[in-house]
């Protein structure tokens, strides 16, 4: 809540990669605005008598940093358990890493790091983890956040002005790795499906030059496309994200792949293609419309269905679940959580459809107008940030929904 009540400018990152003004941002838990989208996850697994720990990371920064910290987290976890219970009680061989959204890219990067560290032997990876389960992960990108470089974000624009919001967002080096995939990665994606004699779910490149169904391809990472970005978006972030994406998508050994599972959610209208209009980014000015249109398809509202599967993952390890909520709150859905539990226990996806053991609750969401009015009153001091009205979960569900889905 600090960025709403305090100052979003504290989140800005300098060209040197430092927090602006000496403000140090420490991710000390899941995103939390009087409640967290992951509260139900914790309750669910504790009810099932699972040991449960949360790994947090700074999503503003390169996900490579996050994967390094996750590797260290697993080492520290093993050391802590051994110190309390005794030598020989390493929990890692029984540890399931559950990753929502961008967290799945951190999990994939972890596997790549472990491959480089321990090689591809079954024994080596088995010492590090039981399996990884991703939920709604944009392995091949999402088109939901690109507009924020041009038009900012709801709520924040009203409080700080779109000029401040776009500048701050554009200073983050981490998010560009979740843009739609580059053309080289797309070719590798098609080849992976062809080797298994499977039809690819993505049948044409998702970056296009505006002009209908026959529009040409437009690689979001290519030098010519970078000229379409506004001048305040740092080109070095796009180049760094491209290198990280290509490193992350290297083929993994079979024993590593046997431990990677995906849960995807279809049925929600989701941006599945970006069609660029002709634009010179250097002349773009705030207040102009974003220079692209979105073509919609099926997914979880943020991540297209085809993007939520790593191309080398066998179809037998991909589980499509019809959830009662979209991307933002997937980790509250009973069917999703039951699916994660099944994979954690069995390290497999059942052939039959898993019936819901618990009926997901329909949760209230405040109207957009009501949320804007309350946040505006809080900003002017008419409502104190300790006031109970600002602690209503329905208000923050609206906030999360609008920020994530744009």
N, C-alpha and C positions, 0 to 999 in steps of 0.2 A: 504493500500500500504506500510505501515511502515515495515512490515516483509520482503518485497522484497527490499526496498531501505535502510532500517535501519538494524535490527538484529532480526532474528527469535528467537534467544536464550532468548530474553526478555519474550517470551511466556511460558517458562518452569515453571513448578510448582514443588516445593520441596516435599520431603517425608512428611513434616509437613503440606502440603497444602497451603504454602505461595508462592507468586510470587517470582521467583528467583531474587536475587540481590536487593530486595526491590522495584522492578518495579511494580507499581500498574496498572492493566489493568481494565479500566472502560468501559463497553458496553453502549455507549451513543447514540445509534441509530442502524438502520439496517446496515448490512455489506455493505460497501460503498467504491468502487474504482473508483472515479470520476462519477460513477453511481451506483445505487443499483438495484438488481433484484426485489426490491419491490417498485421502483418508480412508475411503471405503476399501481400497486395496489392503491397507495395513490391517483393518478390522477383519476382513475376510480371511487372510492367511493366519492371523493370530487365533481366530476361531477354529481354524483347521489344525492348530498346534504346530504351525511351521515357525522356525526361527526366521525373523524378518528384519532386515537392515536396509537403510536407504543410502544410496550413493548420490550425492548432488554434484553438479558441475556448472561452470559458468558458460552458458550457451552463447554468450556474446563472442567468446574467443574461439580459436581453432579447436575443432573436435579432436585433433591429434593430442593436444594437451590433456583433454578430458580422458582419452583412452589411456594415456600414460598414468594419470592419477587413478583410474579404475584398476589398472594392473597393480599399482602400489596399495590400493585399498584392499584387494584380495590378499596380498601378502600380509598386511597389517592385521586383517581379519584372522588369518591362520595363526599369526603370532599371538594374538590376544586370546584366542580359544585355547591354544596350547599352554599359555601361561596360567590359565584358570583351571583347566582340566588335567593337563599334563601332556608330555610328549607323546606323539603318535596319534593325536586327535585333530588332524588337519581337516577342516570342514570343506575344503574346496572340491574334492572329488564328488561331494554330494550337493554342491551349490548350484542352483539355477539362477541365472541372471535374467531378470525380466526387464525389458526395455520398451518404453512407450515413445512413439514419435522419433525425434532426433536421437533419443537414447539408443535406438537400434543401430544407428550409424556408429555411435561410440562402441557398441558391442561388436560390430563388424571390424572396426579398427583394432579392438582388443585382440580378436582372432588373428588378424594380420601381424600384430606385434608378437603374439605368442608363436606364430609360425616361424618368424624370423629368429626368435629366441630359442625355441626348443626343437625346431624341425617339425617333421610331419608324422612322427611315430604315434601310434595309438596310446602308448603308455605315457608319453610326455603330455599330451593334451588332457588325458584323463586325470592327471594330477592337479590340473588347474581348475576344471569346472565340469559339472554334470551336463549342462546344456544352456543355451541362450534362447529365449523366447522373445520375439519382437512383436509389438502390437502397433499397427498403423505407422510403420516406419517408411519414410520417403527414400528408399534406396536409389531411386532414379528421379527424385525431385518432386517438387510441388510448385504450382503456380500461384499459390494463395498469398505469398508475401512480397512479391516483386513490386507491387503497386506502392508499398510503403516508402520506397526510395523517392517516389514522385509526389505522393499525396499525403504522406504521414499516416497517422493512426487516429481512429475515433477516440473521443474523450481527451486524449493528450493534446490534439490539435487545438481544442477549445481552451485549454489551460495554458499552453506554452506557445502556441502558434506553430503552423506547419513548417516554418523555416527552421525552428529549433528541433522539432521532432524528426524531420527528414535528415538533418545534419547528424543528430545523435545516432539514429538507426544506421545511417550510412557509415558510421565509424566502426561498426562491429565487423571484425574479420571472419567470424564463424558462420553466420547464416548463409552466405553464397554457396556453400557446399550442398545445400538443399535446393538449389535451383534445378530446373529440368536438365537432364544429362546432356553432356557434350556429344558431338557426332561420333567421336572415336568410341566412347562408351556404348553408344547405341549400336554400332557395328558389332562390338563384342557381345552385346546383349542378344542380337539376332543370331550370331554364330552359336552361342551357347544353346539356344533353343533348337537350332538346326541339327546340332550334334546329337541331341536326344530325339530327333525326329518329332518335335513338338511344334505346334503353331504358336508364335509369340503373341502375347496379349496386347502388346503395343505394336500396331501394324504400320505406323508411320511416325516419323520424327516429330516430337511435340513442339518444337520451336519453328514457326513459319513466318514468312513475310506475308502481310495481309493481302488477301486477294482471292478468297474462296478456297474450295477444296483442292485446286491445283496450285496453290501458293507454294513458292519455293521454300527450302529449309533455311532456318536462321538459328545458328548455334549461339546460345546465350553467353558462351565463354570465348567465342572467336574475337579476334582483334577488331574486325569490322563491326561486330555487334556491340562491343564495348563502347563504341562511339555513340550508341543510342542511350547510354546511361546518363543521368544528370551529372553535372561537373563535380558535385559534392560526393559522389560515390567513388571510393578509391579503387583504381584499377588493380592495384597490387593485391587486393582482397580476392578479386576474381581469378587472378593468376594463381594465387596460393590455393584457392579452393579447387581449381582445376587439377593441380598437381596432386592434392590430397585425394580427390575423387578417383583419379586413375590409379593411385597407389592402393586405395581402399578396395578397389574392385578387381584386384588380382585374383586368379583362381586359387582356391584353397584346397589342401589335401582332403581326400575322401573322409578320413577320420574326423577332421574338423567339421566338414559339411554335415556329417551325421549328427552333429550336436546343435545345429542351427535350425530353428523352427519359426514360422511366421504365422501370425493371426491377422487376417485382413477383414475389413468390413465393407461390403458393397451396399448399393442402394441409395446413397445420398448424392445429390448433385454436386459434382466436384470439378474444379478446373483441371482439364486434361490436356490442354493445348494453349499455347500463347501465340497469337497472331500479331506481329509488329506492324505498325504503320510507319511510313517513312518519317524519320525524325533525326535532327541533329541535336544530340544531347547537350552540347555546349550552349545551345540557344534556348534550352528548356527553362521555363520560369514557373515558379510556384503559382498555383491557381489554374494552370493548364491541366487538361485531362491527361491521365497516364497514356503513353503512346502505344498502347496495345489493347487487344480485345481477348477475352477468355472464351475458349470453346469448352463446353461442359461435357462430362461423361460420368461414369459411375465410380464411386469411391466412398470414403468416410466423411466427406465434406471438406477435407483438406488434402488428403493423399489419394491420388487415383489408384484404383484397384491394381493396375499393372505395375505401379511404382512400389508397392508394398511387398514385393517378392524379389529377393536377390536372384539373379538369373541362373546361378549355379545350384540353387537349392532344389532338390527333387520335389516334384509335385506332391509326393506322399508326406512331405513335411510342411505343407502349406494348408492352412485351415481357414476357410471363409465362414464367418459367423455373422448372422443377421442380428446386429445389436440394436438396442432401443435408444441409443444416443449416438451423436456424431463424434468426430475425432477428439474434441476437447475433453470429453468425459468418458472415454472408452474404458478407463480403468476403474470406473464405478459400475459398469454393467455386469450383472450376475453371470450372463452367458460367457462373456469374455474371461472373467475371473475363474469360472469353472473350467474353461478351456485351458487357461494357463496352468491351473492345478493338475489337470490330467497330464499335460506334457511334462510337467515337473516330476510327476511320480512315475509315469510310464516311459518317458522319452520317446513318445510316438503320438501320432494323430489317429484317433479311432476312425474306422471306416464308416461306422454309422454316425448319424448326427447326434451330438450330445444334447440330451434334453436339459432344459434349465432346471436346476435343483432349487433355485431361489428366484422368485419373480422380481425383476428389477423394478424399483420404485420409480414412478413418474415424479420428477423433481420440478419444483416451481422455478420459473425464470422471470425476472422482472421485465417490464416493457422497456424498450430502448429510450422512450421519452422520459419515463420515470427515473431511469438510471442517470441520464444526462442532467436532469433537474437536481437530483441529490448530490451528484459530484460537483456541480456548479455551486451549490449552496455550501458544500464543504470547503471548496476552494476559497470562497469569499469570507469564510469564518462564521457564516450563519448557522452552520451545524459543526459541532466539535467532532474531531476525529474519534473521540471516545464514545460518541453517541451511539446508542443501541441500533438506531436505524441504519447506520453504516456497517453493522455487523450481520445484516441479514444475508443469508446464503444466496437467496434469489437474486439479490443485487449483483453479487460477485459472479454468479453464473452468467448473467447478462454481460458483464464486463469481459470475462474470459472468452465467451462465445464471440463477441464482436471483435475483439483484438485478434483472435486466432483465425477467424473466418473472413476478417476484413469487411 
